[in-house]
Amino acid sequence: MSETDTDPTNAASLTASVLAEEAARRAAQLERSKEVVFADHLLPGVGGEPMGFREGLVKGGLYTLVVVAIINSLGEIEGAAINVLGPDIADTFGVSNGTITFFSVVSVVFLAFGAGPLGWLADRFRRGPIIGVTNAALAAFAVFTALSVNAFMMFWGRFLSGISRSNNITVNPTLLADTYPIQIRGRTYAVSAGLGRVFAALSPVLVGGIAALVGGVEGWRWVYIVLAVAVAVMTVFAFRLPEPHRGQWEQEEVLGAKLEDTSQIPISMEAAAARIWRIDTIRFMTIALAAIGFALFPAQSIQSFFLDEHFGLTAWERGLATAPAAAMLIMFLPIVGRRFDAAFRTDPDKALRLVGLLLLPVTVLVPIQYSMPNVVLFATVGAINATFLGAAFAMVQPSIQCVVPYRLRGMGTAVIAFFMLAVGGIGGGLAAAFLQNSLGEKAAVIALTVISMPVGGFYMIKGSGRLRRDLSLMVAELQEEQEHQNDAAVGAIPAIQVRNVDFSYGQVQVLFNLSFEVERGETLALLGTNGSGKSTILRVVTGLETPEHGVVRLNGHTITFTTPEQRARLGIHMLPGGNGTFTAMSIRDNLVMGAYCYRSNKVEVERRIAKVLDLFPALAERLDDKAGDLSGGQQQMLALARVMLHEPEVLIIDELSLGLAPTTVQSLLELIGSLRAAGQTMIIVEQSIDVALAVADRAVFLENGQVRFEGPAHELVERNDLARAVFFGKEGG
């Protein structure tokens, strides 16, 4: 290092210069961020021309909407039947009212058990067959429910039916989102999900009418038989549903053309859920809907018992008492759908805020409804209450679909459904069963509503402030995907590609729009100061962490939503820093354990062990020695040998020389050099700039979670400001 470099005055001047440069860069980045977030013409469905509902239906076709709407409606009726028939079922099996209320709630809650798997399937396969199979299962389990001989059998019938109906909240909404333009999504879901709510409101009349027509206490069984036949008929139409191009309308709006459907690495459920949970809008909506579910799910069953015990109504009369809700909902939903579409086009945050505002009046309406002195007034207030709820829930799905990445729409819906149904539903069901048996129907429903509904409305409104930003992130992902496809068309496909990655630990963001690439056969040195994000980006590349934004690719294939196990099978392997051996085991046993995933083929295990021993002859001479008896450098060599057993396509080495003597480091560098000469693709994170640059073709320097330098390794040494940070800063990150 030159005398000029060590001069304190010059160093202070250099530090001030670097700080000024950093401040200017961050200010420029903030301005660019604002431009993206608030440029409405970039956001899908925002700022464009309005579209008539008929025009949108012409673009997507009427068949899908009609079939999905009918299937949703039949599912709603099947699920709501127990609410009306509860008193009759309780008499048949000789159980308490609270028990049937619990059955009613858990039959909806069981939707959560099927939501995850069906959402995962919806993101990977054609959705028509998925809907057809689950619909056929629903018909079979409705018959099973009808044939129940005791409460235990009835419980399992509701369990299996709930799982089968999960397609209505995961698969069907994603199909509608990909079939119909963004400009009419509010009206589309108002017709589909809203029609289901209408039939749920009408179900007391339909269900009660069938039960009354058959007559007797056990007339409820025929209700499930009739529903099973209707559901089975719709199964035929479900299998013929067309499969639309995924994300086509967002792509048309943002890019002006559809992206090519490229083969993707299978998406893992856990990685998809982790990515979705990092979307602010989804997180707030999930909390809101979990709170709402706490009151909503028990309410319908409690209402049926209240009408039975306080007004002495039969099943048919209970149906007539709740029918006005359907009539009001039919009139109100088209208005809400149009309002949502118009609000989304001008201010998407306002559209979601509308959903939250529709929920708040329910807090007041429920106590008023249960204080009414007669059935007419009870039904009138109940109709207003149901209209607010139905309108709000019809708008939930378009809000979800607009911010979830189009490849994860099924899982996005499943995450929300799980928390709403499992957390809100089970909690509400247990609380309702206790309160209903101890305090009565009126006290139970009022207590649940007054406590949980304001919480739900508050979080829905609070989440609305994040919608515009989440839309802008989706735009950036679409633009990046188009850029990648353009690069791939001319053959520019690196081995590893990290693009626009953001990552946070809780509320602390540590990676900011980070991007770099590693070419095939290249060795990349990843350097940076303490806390710069080096270890974090390695965890993102290997799948140990899921970014909230950005993409990771291997040989042009997106692996952002795959597990570490999947990435290992695809060829990404990492040698972590520190002790990477089983010290109490022999060298050979360490290698055998390293090859454990190939244990079914002993010949393959021996082939791989023989190959790495050729690379590391020093280990071959001491196979029976314990790993703990080796020197630090030899243990690091053994750890590297265990990684090389997998013949990695991309080898990642974190802190190769940590705590090792210079002579040991030199021997390891010779090994790395031989791997480099053989064409091994590598990413090396090192505490020593000299060690890293001795084997690297290129270097990437990170600071504060951002790339400050990317280029030939020798040029990094010439950057005094960056080299100084490595030499004098503590390494880590």
N, C-alpha and C positions, 0 to 999 in steps of 0.2 A: 504494500500500500504506500502511496506517495506521501511526501511531507505535506503537500497541500491538503490531502485527505484527512490528515490527523490534526490539522490546525483547528483549535477550538472556535475561533472566530468564523472561519470558513464553514465549520460543521454547523454552527448556530444559524448561519445564513442559509445553508442548505436545508436545514430542518424547517425554517420559516417558509422557504420556497415550496418544500414538499407539502406543508400544511395548507398553504394558500392554494396550491394546485388541487389538493384533496377537497377543500371547501368549494372551489369552483366546479369541480366535477360532480360533487353531490348535489349542488344547486341545479346544475344542468340536468341531472338525472331526475330530480324532483319535478322540474318543468316538463320533461318528456313524459313522466308518469301522469301528470295532470292532463296533458294533451290527449293521452290514450283514454283515460277514464272519462273525460267529459266530451270527447268527440262523438256526438250522437250518431253521426252518419256511419261510424264504424261498428256500432252495436247492432246485432241482429234484431230486427223487428222494431227498432227505435228510429224515429225521425223520418220514416218513409211515408209513402202514400197509403191511405186506408184501403182496405180490401173488403168487398162485399162478401157476405157469408156464402152466397150461392156461387160466386166466382171461385172462392177457396175450395168449395166442395167439388167443383168441376176439376180443379187441379189434382185433388187427391182421390176423387172417386167416392161415390155414395156407399158402396158395398161395405167397406171396412167400418165406417161409422155406425151403420145400421146394425151389423152383426155384433160389434163390440157393445153397443148400447143395450141391445136385447140381452146379451150374456151378462152384462153388469146388472141389469134389472132383475133377472132371474136369480142371480147370486144374492142380491139384496133381499129379495122375498124369502129365499131359502134360509138366509141368516136371521131375518127378522121374525120368522114364523114362531119361534119359541117365545118371543116377547108377548105375542097375543095368546098363544096356547098354553102359556106357563101355568095358570091356575088348573087347567084340565090335566096337564101332564103331572103336576104335583099331586092331584087326586088319584091319578092312575097308579103312581108308584108309592104313594103314601109318604112323601117327603115335605119339608118345610118350604115356605115361599122363598126364604133366603137361599136355599139350596138351588132352586130353579133359577133365581136371579144370577147366582154364581155360574151355573151352566150356561146361561144366556151370554154372560160377559165373556167367559172363557172360550165359547164357540167363536167369538170374534177375535179374541186374543190369539187363538191358535193360528190365525192368519200369519202371525209373526214367524211361526216355525217354518212355514213354506215360503215366506217372502224372500229370505236370503238365497236359498237354492234356485228358486224360480227367477229371481232377478239376475243371478249369475248366468243361468241358461239363456235368458232373454238377451243378454249382451253378447252371446256367442253363436246362437243358432236361430234358424227361422222361427218366428214367433207363432205363426198359425198352428203348426203341429203341437206346440207347447200348450196353447190355449185349448186345442181339441182334446188332448190327453187329460188335462186337469178337469175339463168340463165333463168328460166321460166318468172320471173318478167321482166327481161331485154327485152325478146321478146315482152311481152305485151306493155311495155312502148315505144319500137321502133315503134310499130303500132300507139300508141297514138301520137308520134311525127309526123308521116306521115300524120295523120288526123288533125293536127293543123290548125285552121282557122285564127289565129292571133298570134302576137309576144308573147302575154301573155301566151297563151296556149303552144306555142313552148318552152317558158322558163320553164314551169312546166314539160313538157316532158323531157327536158334535166336534170332537177333536179332529177326526179324519175329514169331516166336511169343511172345517175351518182351514185346514192345510190346502185342500183342493181349491178353495175360493181365493187363494193368495194371488192367482193370476190376475184377478180384477184390480189389484192395487200395485202390481209390479209389471206384468207383461203388457196388459192392455194399454196403460197410459203411454208406454214407450212406443208402441205401435202407432198410436194416434199422433204422437209428436213427430214421428218420422214421415207420416202419411200426409198431414195437412199443414199448410203454410203458417208461419208464426203469427201473421196478422189476424188470423181467425182462431187462434188457439183457445182464447178465453171462451168464445162461443162454442167451439168444438167440445171442450170439456163440460161446458154448461149443459149441452145436449146429452152427452154420454154419461158422465158421472152424475149430472143433475137428474137425468131421466131415471137413473138407478135410485137416487134419493126419493124421487116422486113415487116410484113403485114401492120403495120401502115404506113410505108414508101411506100408500094405498094398500099395502099388504095386510093391515088389520081387516079391511073390508073383504079382500080376496080370500085370505086365510080363514077369517071368521065365517065367511059365507060358505066355504067348502065344508068346514067343520059342522056348521049348523045344518047344512043340507044332508049330510050323512047322519047326523044326530048321535046322541049318546056321549058319554064321558070320553070314549076312546075314538071319537071322530077325528081327532087330531092326526091319527096315523095316516088317514087318506090324504091329508094335505101334503105330506111328504111324498106319497106315491105319485100324486098328480104333478108335483114340482119335478120329480125325477124324470117323468116322461117328457116334460117340456125342455128340461136341460139336455136330455139325450138327443132330442131333435136338433137343437142348436149346435151340438157337437159336429154334425155333418157339415154345417156351414163354416164352422171354425177352421176345419182342416183346409178349406179353400181360400182362406184369407191371403191376399198377396203380400209379399215381403218388400217394403220400400227400401230405397237407398238410405242407409243410416246417416243422419245429420245433414240430409240434402238441403233443407231449407236454410239452416245456418250457413252452410257453405255457399249457397246461392247469394244470400244477403251480404256476406262478408267478402267473398272471393269472386263472386260473379260466375262461378262454375262449380260443378261437383268435383270433389276429390276422388281420385281413383281408389277403388276398394282393394287395398293391398293386404296380403295375408299377414296376420298379426300373431305374435306369440300369445298363447292363452293367458287370459287375465286371471289373476288369483283373487279369491274373494276377500282375503284379509288386506291385501295391498290396495284393492279398489275401495274397500271401506275406509282405510286410513286416508286415502286421497280425498274421498268425498267429505269426510269429517273435517277436513281442513278448509272447506268452503264456508265462509262466514255465514252466508244466507242460509245454507242448509243447517248449520249448527243451531242457529237461533230458531229456525222453523221446527227443528226436532224437539227442542226444549218446549216450545209453545204447544206443539201437538201432543206431546207426552202429558203435559198438564191438562189439556183439554180432554184427552181420552180418559183421564181419571174420573171426570164427571159424566162424560158423554155416554160411555158404554153401559154403565148400570142404569142410566136414566130411562131408556125405553122399556126395559123389563119392569122396573119399579113402577112406571106409569101404568102398566097393565094391571098390576096387583092393586094399585091405588083405586083404579076405576072399578075393579071387582069388589073390593072391600068397602069403599066409602060410598059408592053410588050403586052397587049391586048389579053391574052390567054383565051381560053374557058376552061370549066371544064375538058374536055378530054385532052387538051393541057397542062393544069396545072398538070395533073396527069403524063403525060409523062416527064415533066420537073423535077419532083421530084423523079421519079422512079430510077434513077441511085444510089440514096442513099441506096435503098434496095439491089441492087446488090453488092455494096461494103461491106455492113454490113454482108451479107451472107458469104463473103470470110473472113472477119476479125474476126467474133465472135468465130469460133472454135479455132483460134490462141489465143485469149484473154482468153477463157475458160481454155485451157491447161496451159497457162502461170499463171493464177490465182491459179489453183490447185497445180502446181509445186512450186510456191512461197509460198503458204500457208503451204505446207508440210515442207519447209525448214525454212521459216521466215514469220509467219502470219502477222506481222506488215508490212512487205514489200508488201504483197498481197493487203492490204487495201490502202497502199500508191499508188499502181498502179492505183487504181480507181481515186484518187485525181489528179494524173498526167495526166490521160486521159481527164480530164475536162478542164484543163488550156488552151490548144490550142484553144478552142472554143472562148475565149475572143478575139483572133486575127482573127480567121476565119470568124466570123459573119460580122465585118465591111468590110473585103475583099470581101465577097460574095455579099453584097449589093452595092458594088462599081463596079461590073462587067458590062461591056457595052452591053452584049448580053445574051440571054437565055442559050446558051451552056456553057459559062464560069460560069454563075450563078449556073447552075445545077451541074457543076463539083466541084466547091468549096463547094456547099451545101452538096454534097455526102460525101466529106471528113469530114465536120462538123458533119453530122448526124451519121457517123460511129464512131467517137470519143464518141459522146453522147450515142449512143446505146450500145457500148461496155462497157462503164462505168456503165450504169444503169443495165446491165445484171449481173454485179458483186456486186451490192449493196445488193441484197437479201442474197447470201451466207455469206456475211460479217455480216449481221444482225443476221441470224439464228445461227451462231456459238457462239455468246456470250450471247444470251438471254436464260434464263432457259427454258428447253424444255416444261414445263407446261404453259409457258407464251408467247410462240412464236407468237400466233395470236395477243395478245395485244402489243407485242414488235413491230411488223410490223405496227400495227394501230397507235401507238404513233408517229412513224416517219412519216407515211402517213398523219396524221392529220396536223402536223406542216408544212409539205411540201406543202400539198394541200390547207389547210385553210389559213395559214399565207403567204406562198409564192405565191400560186395561186390567192387568192383573192386580195392580195396586187398588184401582177403583173397585174392581169386583170383590176383593177381600174386604175392603172398607164398607162397601155397600151391603154385603151379606151380614156383617156384624151390626151395622147401624140399623138395617131394616128389621132384623130380628129383635133388637133391643129397644129401639126408639120409634120404629114405624116407618112407613114409606115416605111420608111428607118430610119429616126431619132429616131422613137419610139423603134424599135428593137435593134438598135445599143446602145442607151442609157441604156436600160435595161440590155443588155448583158455585156457591159463594166463595169457597176457598180456592178452587183451581182455575175457574174460567178467567178471572182477571189476570192471573199469572200468564195464561196462554195468550191472551190478547196483547198484553204488555210486550212479551218476547217476540210476537209476530210483528208488531209495529217497530220494535227496536231493530229487528233483523232487516226491515225494509230499507234501512239506510246503507246496507251493504250490497244491494242487488246490482246497482250500476257498476261498481268496481268488479264484482264477480263476472259480470257480462264482458267487461273489457279484457279480463284475463282469458276468457274463453276465445275471444277474438284473436288475441296474441297466439294462442295455441293453434288455431286454424291457419293463421298466416305462416307460422313456423312449419306446420305440416305441409303446406303448399310449397314452401321453399325447399323442404327436404325432398319432396317428390320431383321438383325441377332439377335438383342436384343429382338425384338418383337416375334421372333420364339421360344424363350425360356421363354416367359412370362414376361420379364423385361420391363414393360411399366409404367412409372411414370405418375402422374396426370398432371404435368406441366414439359415441357422439353424445355430449352433454350440452343441452341447449336451454337457456333461459330458466335455470333452476332457482327457485326460491325455497328456503327451508327455515323453519323456526323451531326452537325448543320452547314450547309454551308460548308466551307472549314476546320472547326474545328472538328476533330474526337474526340468523347467522350467515345465510347465503342470500345474495342479492343478484338475481338475473345472471347467474353464473353460467358461462359457456366455454367449452374447449373440446378439442377432438384429438384422437390418437389414431394415426394411420396404421395399416397392417405392417407388421415387422418393425415398427418404430418403438423406441424407448423414450418415454416422456418423464421428465423430472418435475414433480409437483412440489413447489417450494413456497414458503411464506413465513410470516412472523407468528408469534404465539397468538392463538385464538383467531387465526385467519380463515379457518374453515376447512383445512386440509383433511383432517380425519372425518369430518362430517360429509364431505363430498365423496370420500371413499365409501362411507356407509350407504350413501344414496346409490352409488354405482353398483355396489354389491347386493343391494336390496334390503339391507338392514334398516333403512329408513325410507319413507315415501315422501317425496316433495309435495308441497302444497301447490306448486306450479312448475311447469317445465317438463322436459322429456329426456329420457335416457335411451339410447339405441345401441344395439350390438349388430354389426354388419348390416345396418340399415333397417333392422327390425326393432320395433318399439318394445322395450322391456320395462317400462316405467312401472307397470302394475303387475309385476311378477315377483315371486318370493325368492329369497336367497337360494333355496334349494333348486328352484327352476333355473336360476342364473348359473348355478354351479354345473347343472347338467348341460347348459348351453355353452359352457367353457370359461366362465369368469371365476377365477379363484384368487384368494388373497392370503398373503403371509402377513399376519398381524405382528405388530411390535411386541417385544417382551418374550416370555417363555412360551414356546410353541410345541413342547414335547412332553411326553409322559415320563418323568424322570425315574420312576421306580420300575419301568419296563425296559426290556432290552431294545437295542436298535432295530432288530428284526421285528419284534412285536410292535414297535412304533410304526413301522412300515406296513405291517399287516393291518393294524388298526386304521392307518391312513387309507388303505384300499378296501375298507369294510363294505362300501357300497357295491363292490364287485364280487362279494363273497360267494355268490351263487355259481361263479365260474372260477374254479381254483386255478385253471390254466391261465386265465386272464390276469389273476392276481399275481402269479409268479412272473408273468411276462412284464408286467408293469414294475414290479420290484427289481427285476434284473435290469430293466432299462435305466432306472434312476441310479442303481449302483454303478452302472457304466459312467454316469455323469459325475458321481461322487465316489471315486475309488477309495478314498480314505475311510468311508463308512463300511465298505465291503470287507475291510480287513478286521473290523471290530463288531461284527453282527451280534455276538452274544454278550457284549458289554452293556451295562445299564446306561441309559441315556444320561442319568444324573452324574455318571463318572466322566462324562465328556467335558471339555473346556467350553467356555461360552461360545466361541466361534464354531466349534464342532456341533454344539446343540442347535445353533442357528442354521448350520448346514443341514442337519437332520430335519429341522422344521421345513426348510426349503425343499428337501427331498420328498417329504410327505405331500407337499403341494404339487410338486412335479409328477407325482404318481397319477394325477388326473389329466395329464397332458393338456394343460390349460391353453385355450385360445388366447386369453388375455390374462397375464400374470400381474397381480398388484402386490407390491412390497411396501409395507409401512415400517419405516425406521429400521433398515437393514443393519446399520452399524451401531445401534443404540447400546452403549455400555461395553463395547468391544475394543480390544487393543488394536493399534494401527496395523500391526503385522497380520492379525486375524482378518481385519477389514480388507486388506490387500488381497488375501487369498479368496475371500468371498467376491471381491470385485472381478477377479479373474473368472470365477464361475459365471457371474452375471454377464461378463463380456462374451463368454462362449455361447451363452443362451442368446445374446443379442446377435452374434454372428450367425447363429442357426436360424434367425428370422423370428424369434419369439417376440410377440407384442407385449410390452411392459409399461406399467405406470409405477414410478418409484418415488416415494416420499422419504426424504432424508433430512437428518438434523445437520449434516455437513454439506455445504454447497460444493466443496471440492469433490466429495465422494459422489454426489448426485451427478455433477456435470462430467465426471470422468467416464460415465457410461451412457449419458443421455444424448439423444439426437436433438431434442427440443426441450425447452423449459417453459413452465407456466408458473408465474409468481402471483400468489394470492395475498390480498390485504383487506381486512375487514369484510371478508366474504365476497370479494369481487376480484376479477382478474385485472392486475395492474401491468402485467407483461406476458406476452406469448410470442415465442420466436426461437431461433437457433440458440442452443445452450450457451455458446461462447459470447453471444451478445449480452447476456444477462450480467456477466462479469463487468462489462463495460458501463453498465448502469450503476453509478456510484450510489445513488439514493436507495436502490433496491438491494444491491449487494451489502451495503452497510447494515440494512435491517436484518439480513440473515446472519451476518458475522457477529453483530452486537446484540440482537434480540434473542430472547429465549424461544426455543422452538416448541411447538405443540400445535394445537388446533384441531 
